[in-house]
Amino acid sequence: MHKHLIALFIVAGFAGHCSGASVVQTNSPAVVKTNLPPKWDGNVAVGITATAGNSDSVMSTAKFQTHRKTPSNELTLGGDAAYGETGSTENEETLHGFGQYNQPFSDRWYGYVRADALHDGIADVRFRLTFSPGTGYYFIKKPQTSLVGELGPGVLYEKLDGEYQTYPTLRMAENFEHKFNDHARFWQKVEFLPEADKPDNFLVNAEVGVETALTQKISLQIYVDDSFANKPAPGRKDNDVKLVSGLAYKF
């Protein structure tokens, strides 16, 4: 049984720049008007897990996400990668990126367009591209708690086990987050992608985690990432699970 030391994550964020400001003189205290561009909130994380002794292994990870929200729309971009070896045998090789644009219709309803790209060398997925437009709804929309559901058609194009495949899919997704206070939160999300005319061929991507602030800028994160393919490439397992724990640095 291998003993794994979970790596620390160092997270760096970036914010939008200011393009100008003007002050209006009144009898009351000065009122500042700004024409700031939409603010981007982002983070980037890297980590390394290594063991030595009866088993020598190493795994490095990197993760990036940035988000912009305005009164009229919302845009999220992100990506992650992982590479690992046990002894001289490769046991992890993934690269994933995504983008999602949301257009609100009302306080709770919105339309979205999402695209994902994945490479998983261990699962013999040379590439997998998915595209899905759809509709989202906030079942719960509070400052401390949110529960969102998304539904829409899609299309998947991939090279799996050396063969190219293209087929229509459905996309059903759910995202939950609860902030216990300003220092701790819990999140959970799942995405279900069945082939439209062959529902026994499906993909499930899920994540559940907790985050606790240690200081104003540093927090502890622990989460589980699970990817399931009901029909994997021949000779490959249908389920991949990662347990990630580390420190996140935000600014």
Helices and strands as residue ranges (DSSP letters): E 10-12, E 21-24, E 31-34, E 40-51, E 57-69, E 74-86, E 89-104, E 109-120, E 125-141, E 145-160, E 163-179, E 184-194, E 202-213, E 218-229, E 239-249
